């Protein structure tokens, strides 16, 4: 049973690697991952964490028009880099062609490689909500990446809810 499980994991890793390679080829540039630390992050509860890590993936040249793509519940930004989503949007001639746009895919607060309760604080991690998640995304975009204006903010599921908050909170 252990050997079968190992083989299944190896096969899955190979398939995911090929899918990422196919998406990279379609988008002209390989996805790049990064981390940024938000200092003294204040939650809606008033609690402040001295450091909150925000992980993100980008596709395209930073000189392109910036677009923020937000993931759904239980996902992470890099999950959007797949043939079904990125292959239809970020490729040559597609609506968000990565040769024209700088696509930013953050891991939401509490998701992926961004700070979350399971990193060690567990129940001591401040309670957070959608407003906190959008505030973290905003700080990543403006402070971390130095972007003053986004061309577009889109998302699916929870990310779609975040776009509503972006529209109300950060209109420019």
C-alpha positions in Angstrom: 0.0 0.0 0.0 2.8 2.4 0.8 4.5 1.9 -2.5 1.2 2.5 -4.4 0.7 5.7 -2.6 4.2 6.8 -3.3 3.8 6.1 -7.0 0.5 8.0 -7.0 2.2 11.0 -5.5 5.0 10.9 -8.0 2.5 10.6 -10.9 0.4 13.5 -9.5 3.6 15.7 -9.1 4.6 14.9 -12.7 1.1 15.8 -14.1 1.0 19.1 -12.1 4.5 20.0 -13.3 3.5 19.4 -16.9 0.4 21.5 -16.4 2.4 24.4 -14.9 4.9 24.1 -17.8 2.1 24.2 -20.4 0.6 27.3 -18.7 4.0 29.0 -18.5 4.5 28.4 -22.2 1.1 29.8 -23.0 1.7 32.9 -20.9 5.2 33.8 -22.2 6.6 34.0 -18.8 7.0 31.5 -15.9 5.0 32.3 -12.8 7.1 33.8 -10.1 6.5 33.4 -6.4 7.4 35.8 -3.6 6.7 36.7 0.0 6.2 40.2 1.6 5.9 41.0 5.3 3.3 43.5 6.4 4.6 45.1 9.5 2.2 46.0 12.4 -0.9 44.6 10.7 -4.0 45.8 12.4 -7.1 43.5 12.3 -10.7 44.6 12.5 -10.7 43.5 16.1 -8.1 46.0 16.9 -5.4 43.3 17.5 -2.1 44.0 15.9 0.4 41.4 14.7 4.0 42.7 14.3 4.4 40.7 11.1 2.0 39.1 8.7 3.5 37.2 5.8 1.7 37.5 2.4 2.7 35.1 -0.3 1.9 35.8 -3.9 2.5 34.5 -7.5 2.9 36.9 -10.5 2.8 36.3 -14.2 4.0 38.8 -16.8 6.3 41.8 -16.7 5.9 44.2 -13.8 5.7 47.0 -16.4 2.5 45.6 -17.7 -0.9 46.8 -16.6 -1.5 45.3 -13.1 -4.4 42.9 -12.6 -5.3 41.3 -9.3 -6.8 37.8 -9.4 -8.3 36.5 -6.2 -8.8 32.9 -5.3 -11.8 31.1 -3.8 -12.2 29.6 -0.3 -9.8 26.8 0.5 -7.6 27.7 -2.4 -4.4 29.8 -2.9 -3.2 32.2 -5.6 -1.1 29.7 -7.4 -4.1 27.4 -7.8 -5.3 29.8 -10.4 -2.3 28.9 -12.6 -3.8 26.0 -14.4 -4.8 25.3 -18.0 -8.6 25.6 -17.2 -8.2 29.1 -15.8 -4.9 30.7 -16.7 -4.8 28.8 -20.1 -8.0 30.6 -21.0 -7.1 34.0 -19.7 -3.4 34.7 -19.6 -2.2 33.2 -22.9 -1.3 35.1 -26.1 -4.4 36.9 -27.5 -6.4 36.0 -24.4 -8.3 38.6 -22.4 -5.5 39.0 -19.8 -2.5 38.3 -22.1 0.5 38.1 -19.8 2.6 39.9 -22.4 0.4 43.0 -21.7 -0.7 42.6 -18.1 1.1 42.0 -14.8 -1.0 39.4 -13.1 -0.9 39.2 -9.3 -2.3 36.2 -7.6 -2.0 36.6 -3.8 -2.6 33.8 -1.2 -5.3 35.3 1.0 -4.7 35.8 4.7 -5.3 32.4 6.2 -4.6 30.6 3.0 -1.7 29.0 1.1 1.7 30.2 2.2 0.4 33.4 3.8 0.1 33.8 7.6 -2.6 31.6 9.1 -3.6 30.2 12.5 -2.1 26.8 11.7 1.4 28.4 11.4 1.7 28.1 15.2 -0.6 30.6 16.9 -3.7 28.5 16.4 -6.5 30.0 18.6 -4.3 32.9 19.5 -4.2 34.1 15.9 -6.4 37.2 15.6 -9.9 36.7 14.3 -10.0 37.8 10.7 -12.7 38.5 8.1 -13.0 39.5 4.5 -12.2 43.1 5.3 -8.9 42.0 6.9 -8.1 39.9 3.9 -8.7 42.8 1.5 -6.6 45.1 3.7 -3.7 42.6 3.5 -4.1 42.4 -0.3 -4.2 46.2 -0.5 -1.0 46.5 1.5 0.7 43.8 -0.6 -0.2 45.6 -3.8 0.6 49.2 -2.7 3.4 48.8 -0.2 4.9 45.4 -1.2 4.7 45.8 -5.0 4.6 49.6 -5.2 1.5 49.6 -7.4 -0.8 52.7 -7.1 -3.6 51.7 -9.5 -4.9 48.3 -10.6 -6.4 47.9 -14.0 -8.8 45.2 -12.8 -9.6 43.1 -9.8 -11.4 39.8 -10.4 -12.0 36.7 -8.3 -14.1 33.6 -8.0 -16.1 32.5 -5.0 -14.6 34.1 -1.9 -12.3 36.1 -4.3 -15.5 37.5 -5.9 -16.7 38.7 -2.6 -13.3 40.4 -2.1 -13.8 42.2 -5.4 -16.9 43.8 -4.0 -15.0 45.0 -0.9 -12.2 46.3 -3.1 -14.7 48.2 -5.2 -16.3 49.9 -2.2 -13.1 50.4 -0.1 -10.5 51.3 -2.7 -12.2 53.2 -5.5 -9.8 55.3 -7.5 
